[in-house]
Amino acid sequence: MGRYARWRRMVQAQGRRLHDALRPADEPDPLTGPAPSLNRLDALVEGFAAGQPVRWSLAGAPRPLPEAVDVAAYRVIEEALTNACRHAPGAAVAVRLRYDDEGITIEVRDDGAPAVRSPAGAGGGLVAVCRRVERVGGTLSAGPNPGGGFTVRAVLPAPEEVAG
Protein backbone atom coordinates (compact mmCIF):
# COMPACT_ATOMS: atom_id res chain seq x y z
CA MET A 1 0.00 0.00 0.00
CA GLY A 2 1.31 3.40 -0.89
CA ARG A 3 2.17 6.25 1.40
CA TYR A 4 -0.79 8.28 0.12
CA ALA A 5 -3.31 5.53 0.96
CA ARG A 6 -1.93 5.21 4.51
CA TRP A 7 -2.04 8.97 4.98
CA ARG A 8 -5.62 9.16 3.64
CA ARG A 9 -6.79 6.45 6.06
CA MET A 10 -5.10 8.20 8.98
CA VAL A 11 -6.74 11.54 8.11
CA GLN A 12 -10.17 9.91 7.74
CA ALA A 13 -9.83 8.16 11.11
CA GLN A 14 -8.79 11.39 12.83
CA GLY A 15 -11.71 13.19 11.19
CA ARG A 16 -14.18 10.59 12.49
CA ARG A 17 -12.74 10.85 16.01
CA LEU A 18 -12.94 14.64 15.93
CA HIS A 19 -16.51 14.52 14.61
CA ASP A 20 -17.55 12.09 17.37
CA ALA A 21 -15.89 14.20 20.07
CA LEU A 22 -17.55 17.43 18.88
CA ARG A 23 -21.01 16.07 18.08
CA PRO A 24 -23.62 17.26 20.61
CA ALA A 25 -24.66 14.52 23.03
CA ASP A 26 -28.27 14.50 21.84
CA GLU A 27 -27.51 14.44 18.10
CA PRO A 28 -28.32 11.07 16.51
CA ASP A 29 -25.46 9.34 14.76
CA PRO A 30 -26.39 9.34 11.07
CA LEU A 31 -24.34 6.19 10.47
CA THR A 32 -26.10 3.98 13.01
CA GLY A 33 -29.76 4.83 12.48
CA PRO A 34 -32.03 5.50 15.47
CA ALA A 35 -30.72 7.66 18.29
CA PRO A 36 -28.78 5.71 20.91
CA SER A 37 -30.85 4.98 24.01
CA LEU A 38 -30.87 2.58 26.92
CA ASN A 39 -34.19 1.41 25.44
CA ARG A 40 -31.99 -0.34 22.85
CA LEU A 41 -29.66 -1.94 25.43
CA ASP A 42 -30.89 -5.48 24.66
CA ALA A 43 -29.93 -5.11 21.00
CA LEU A 44 -26.55 -3.59 21.88
CA VAL A 45 -25.66 -6.38 24.32
CA GLU A 46 -26.95 -9.03 21.93
CA GLY A 47 -24.70 -7.70 19.18
CA PHE A 48 -21.63 -8.08 21.37
CA ALA A 49 -22.72 -11.34 23.01
CA ALA A 50 -22.28 -13.14 19.68
CA GLY A 51 -18.51 -13.00 20.22
CA GLN A 52 -18.21 -13.23 23.99
CA PRO A 53 -20.36 -13.81 27.07
CA VAL A 54 -22.06 -10.58 28.10
CA ARG A 55 -24.61 -10.34 30.88
CA TRP A 56 -26.31 -7.30 32.27
CA SER A 57 -28.15 -6.53 35.46
CA LEU A 58 -30.35 -3.73 36.67
CA ALA A 59 -30.86 -2.30 40.16
CA GLY A 60 -33.32 0.35 41.22
CA ALA A 61 -36.40 1.52 39.38
CA PRO A 62 -35.69 2.34 35.72
CA ARG A 63 -37.18 5.61 34.53
CA PRO A 64 -36.91 7.85 31.50
CA LEU A 65 -33.70 9.88 31.49
CA PRO A 66 -33.06 13.25 29.87
CA GLU A 67 -32.09 12.58 26.27
CA ALA A 68 -28.46 13.73 26.61
CA VAL A 69 -27.97 11.50 29.68
CA ASP A 70 -29.64 8.55 27.94
CA VAL A 71 -27.34 8.93 24.92
CA ALA A 72 -24.26 9.29 27.15
CA ALA A 73 -25.20 6.15 29.11
CA TYR A 74 -25.63 4.16 25.90
CA ARG A 75 -22.31 5.40 24.49
CA VAL A 76 -20.46 4.48 27.71
CA ILE A 77 -21.73 0.91 27.45
CA GLU A 78 -21.08 0.74 23.71
CA GLU A 79 -17.47 1.93 24.06
CA ALA A 80 -16.75 -0.33 27.04
CA LEU A 81 -18.10 -3.38 25.17
CA THR A 82 -16.10 -2.43 22.08
CA ASN A 83 -12.93 -2.19 24.16
CA ALA A 84 -13.65 -5.52 25.88
CA CYS A 85 -14.00 -7.21 22.48
CA ARG A 86 -10.82 -5.62 21.23
CA HIS A 87 -8.61 -6.07 24.30
CA ALA A 88 -10.15 -9.10 26.04
CA PRO A 89 -11.72 -11.23 23.31
CA GLY A 90 -13.74 -14.11 24.72
CA ALA A 91 -13.61 -12.81 28.31
CA ALA A 92 -16.83 -12.57 30.29
CA VAL A 93 -18.27 -9.06 30.51
CA ALA A 94 -20.74 -7.75 33.11
CA VAL A 95 -22.80 -4.62 32.51
CA ARG A 96 -24.49 -3.20 35.60
CA LEU A 97 -26.96 -0.31 35.69
CA ARG A 98 -28.12 1.17 38.99
CA TYR A 99 -30.83 3.84 39.16
CA ASP A 100 -31.15 5.94 42.30
CA ASP A 101 -32.73 9.28 43.24
CA GLU A 102 -29.75 11.21 41.85
CA GLY A 103 -29.33 9.47 38.48
CA ILE A 104 -27.76 6.34 37.07
CA THR A 105 -24.48 4.53 37.65
CA ILE A 106 -23.10 2.28 34.93
CA GLU A 107 -20.32 -0.23 35.38
CA VAL A 108 -18.91 -2.41 32.62
CA ARG A 109 -16.31 -4.92 33.75
CA ASP A 110 -14.47 -7.54 31.73
CA ASP A 111 -12.63 -10.51 33.23
CA GLY A 112 -9.78 -10.45 30.73
CA ALA A 113 -6.16 -11.20 31.47
CA PRO A 114 -4.20 -8.60 33.42
CA ALA A 115 -4.47 -5.49 31.33
CA VAL A 116 -1.71 -4.09 29.21
CA ARG A 117 -3.95 -1.08 28.57
CA SER A 118 -2.89 2.16 30.11
CA PRO A 119 -4.51 5.59 30.35
CA ALA A 120 -1.50 7.08 28.53
CA GLY A 121 -2.27 4.82 25.56
CA ALA A 122 -6.01 5.38 25.73
CA GLY A 123 -7.66 5.58 22.36
CA GLY A 124 -10.01 8.29 21.18
CA GLY A 125 -13.14 6.34 22.11
CA LEU A 126 -12.80 6.58 25.89
CA VAL A 127 -11.68 10.20 25.62
CA ALA A 128 -14.76 11.10 23.54
CA VAL A 129 -17.08 9.20 25.91
CA CYS A 130 -15.48 10.94 28.90
CA ARG A 131 -16.15 14.34 27.30
CA ARG A 132 -19.73 13.35 26.58
CA VAL A 133 -20.24 12.25 30.20
CA GLU A 134 -18.69 15.47 31.52
CA ARG A 135 -20.95 17.58 29.27
CA VAL A 136 -24.00 16.21 31.09
CA GLY A 137 -22.38 16.78 34.50
CA GLY A 138 -21.25 13.20 35.13
CA THR A 139 -17.98 11.47 35.88
CA LEU A 140 -16.21 8.58 34.16
CA SER A 141 -13.39 6.39 35.38
CA ALA A 142 -11.68 3.58 33.51
CA GLY A 143 -8.80 1.36 34.40
CA PRO A 144 -7.41 -2.10 35.00
CA ASN A 145 -8.70 -4.26 37.84
CA PRO A 146 -6.16 -5.49 40.41
CA GLY A 147 -6.69 -9.19 39.53
CA GLY A 148 -7.03 -8.68 35.78
CA GLY A 149 -9.60 -7.27 33.45
CA PHE A 150 -10.78 -3.71 33.04
CA THR A 151 -13.64 -1.60 34.43
CA VAL A 152 -15.38 1.44 33.01
CA ARG A 153 -17.64 3.26 35.48
CA ALA A 154 -19.85 6.28 34.82
CA VAL A 155 -22.04 8.23 37.21
CA LEU A 156 -24.61 10.34 35.37
CA PRO A 157 -26.88 12.87 37.06
CA ALA A 158 -30.59 12.63 36.39
CA PRO A 159 -32.46 13.62 39.55
CA GLU A 160 -35.75 11.77 39.70
CA GLU A 161 -37.88 14.93 39.71
CA VAL A 162 -36.27 16.27 36.50
CA ALA A 163 -35.84 13.02 34.58
CA GLY A 164 -37.88 12.48 31.47
N, C-alpha and C positions, 0 to 999 in steps of 0.2 A: 504494500500500500504506500502511496506517495505521501510526501510531506504535506502537501496541500489537503489531502483527504483527512489526515490526522488532525491538522489544524482546524479544519471545518467542523469535525466532530466535537473537538474540544470547545470551540466557540458556541456551537449549538447547545451543548450540555450546560455551559456556564449561563447562557441565555435562559434556559429552562429553570435553572436554580434561582436566578435573579427574579424571573417572573413569578415563581412560586413564593419567594420570600416577600415580594412587594404586593402580591394580590391581596385585596381586603379579605378578612376572615369570612365574611358572609357571601362572597362572590362564588357562584358555582364554577367548578372546573369544567371548561368546555370539552375537554378530552375524555372525561369519565361519565358524562351524562348527568343524571339527577344530582342535586346538591348533596354533599356528604351529610349524614345524620346518623345518630345512634339508632334511629329507627331501622337502619340498614345494617346493623351490627351482625345479625345472623348471616347475611350474605357475605360480608367482609370476612368473618371468621371461617365460614365454609370454604371460601376461595383459598385461604391459606392452609386449612386443615387437609387439603388434598395432598400436600407435601410433607406435613408433619403434624403430630398430635397437638391440637389447640383446644383448650376448654375455657369456658368463661363462666363467671359467677356474678351474682348481683346481690347487693345488700342495701337495705333501706327501701323507701317507696319511690319508684321511678316517677318522674314528672316531666312535663315539657320544659326544655331549657331555652334560654334566649338563643336565637339562631347562631350568633357568633360563637357562643360557648359550645353549642351542639356540634358545629363544624370543627372547632378546635379539638373537642373530645374525640371525634371520629378520626381526625388527622393524627392525633397522638397514637391511637391504637394502630392505625394503618402503618405509620412509620416504624413503630416498635415491632410489629409483625414482619414487616419487610426486612428489618435489620436482623431479626431472629432467623429468618429463612436464609439470609445471606451469610451470617456469621456463625450460626449454630444449626446447620441443616439437620433435620431429623430429631432435634431435641424437643422435649415437651415444652409447651408454652402455656402459661396461665394468664388470663385476662380477668382482672377484678374491677368491678365498678361499685362504688359505694356512694349512695345519695345520703345527704344529711341536710339539716336546716340551712346550712351556709352554701351548699353547692354539691359538687361531685368530685370524688377522688378516683383516679384511674391508676391502676398498676398493671404493667405487663412485664412478666418475668419469664425468662427462658432458663432451662436447666442445662445449657451447653457446657462444654469444657471450660476450664479456667480461661477467662477472656484475655485476648491479646489486644482487644480494642482499648483505645485510650482517648480521653477527651481532646488531647492535642491533635489526634488524627481523625477527629469526628468529621463525618461527611456533612454535606449541605443539608441533608434531610432533617437531622436532629436540630440543627441550628435554625432552620426555617420554622420547624414546629415549636421550638422554644420561643421564637419571636411571636408567633401566632398566639401562644398561650399567654405571654406577657401582655399582648395587646388587649386581652380581655380581663386583665388583672390577676391572672393565675401565676403559678410557679411550676417549673418542670425540673426534675433531676433525673440524671441517667448515669449509670456506671456499673462496673462489674460487682458481682456478689462475692463475698469472702470465699465461699466454697466452690465457686464456678458459676457460670452463667452471667446474665446481665439483667438489670431491672430499669425500666423507665417508669417514672411516677409523676403524675400531674395532679395538681389541686386547682380546680376551676371554680370561681365564685359564681353562684347563681342562687342568691337568697330565695327561700321558698315564696315569699310574698311578691317578688318581682319576676319570678320565672314564668316563661310562657310567651 
